[in-house]
Amino acid sequence: MYNPTSEFDLEIELKDLKKLTDAVLTKYGYDFGKYAMSSFKRRIIMVLKKNGIKSLDLLIQRIVQDATFFAQF
């Protein structure tokens, strides 16, 4: 279950989310830039926790390098 007080919650800033949305747009053509950032941030935190990924940079790297992972995203 999602815990809104996750340690990831404090570490992800708007500029970090922008970096992720830009990477996805460049690689796959999907534009998450118009999503509500608070909702998108919660989704990213859940993906990080579910997959044991410790940083947004590592998530971006995995998304860009692994189309199958992105498809599940």
C-alpha positions in Angstrom: 0.0 0.0 0.0 1.2 3.5 -0.8 2.7 5.4 2.1 2.5 9.2 1.4 5.3 9.9 3.9 7.8 7.8 2.0 11.5 8.9 2.1 11.2 9.3 -1.7 8.6 11.9 -1.2 11.0 14.5 0.1 13.7 13.8 -2.5 11.7 14.2 -5.7 11.4 17.8 -6.9 9.6 19.3 -9.8 12.8 19.7 -11.8 13.4 15.9 -11.3 10.0 15.0 -12.6 10.6 17.3 -15.6 13.8 15.4 -16.3 11.8 12.1 -16.3 9.0 13.4 -18.4 11.5 14.8 -20.9 13.4 11.5 -21.1 10.1 9.6 -21.7 9.0 12.1 -24.4 12.3 11.9 -26.2 12.6 8.1 -26.1 9.0 7.0 -26.5 7.0 10.0 -27.6 4.7 9.9 -24.6 4.0 13.4 -23.1 3.5 13.2 -19.3 4.2 16.9 -19.0 0.5 17.8 -18.8 -0.3 15.3 -16.0 -1.0 16.7 -12.6 2.5 16.7 -11.0 1.3 15.7 -7.6 -0.5 12.6 -9.0 2.5 11.8 -11.3 4.8 12.1 -8.3 2.8 9.6 -6.3 2.8 7.2 -9.2 6.6 7.6 -9.6 7.1 6.9 -5.8 5.0 3.8 -6.1 7.1 2.6 -9.1 10.3 3.3 -7.2 9.2 1.4 -4.1 7.7 -1.5 -6.1 10.9 -2.1 -8.1 13.4 -1.3 -5.3 14.9 1.6 -7.3 16.7 4.0 -5.0 16.7 7.2 -7.1 14.9 8.9 -9.9 18.1 8.9 -12.0 18.2 5.1 -11.8 14.6 5.0 -12.8 15.2 7.2 -15.8 18.1 5.1 -16.8 16.0 1.9 -16.6 13.1 3.4 -18.5 15.3 4.6 -21.3 17.2 1.3 -21.6 14.4 -1.1 -21.1 11.3 -0.8 -23.3 9.6 -3.7 -21.6 10.0 -2.0 -18.2 8.6 1.2 -19.6 5.6 -0.7 -21.0 4.7 -1.8 -17.5 5.2 1.7 -16.2 
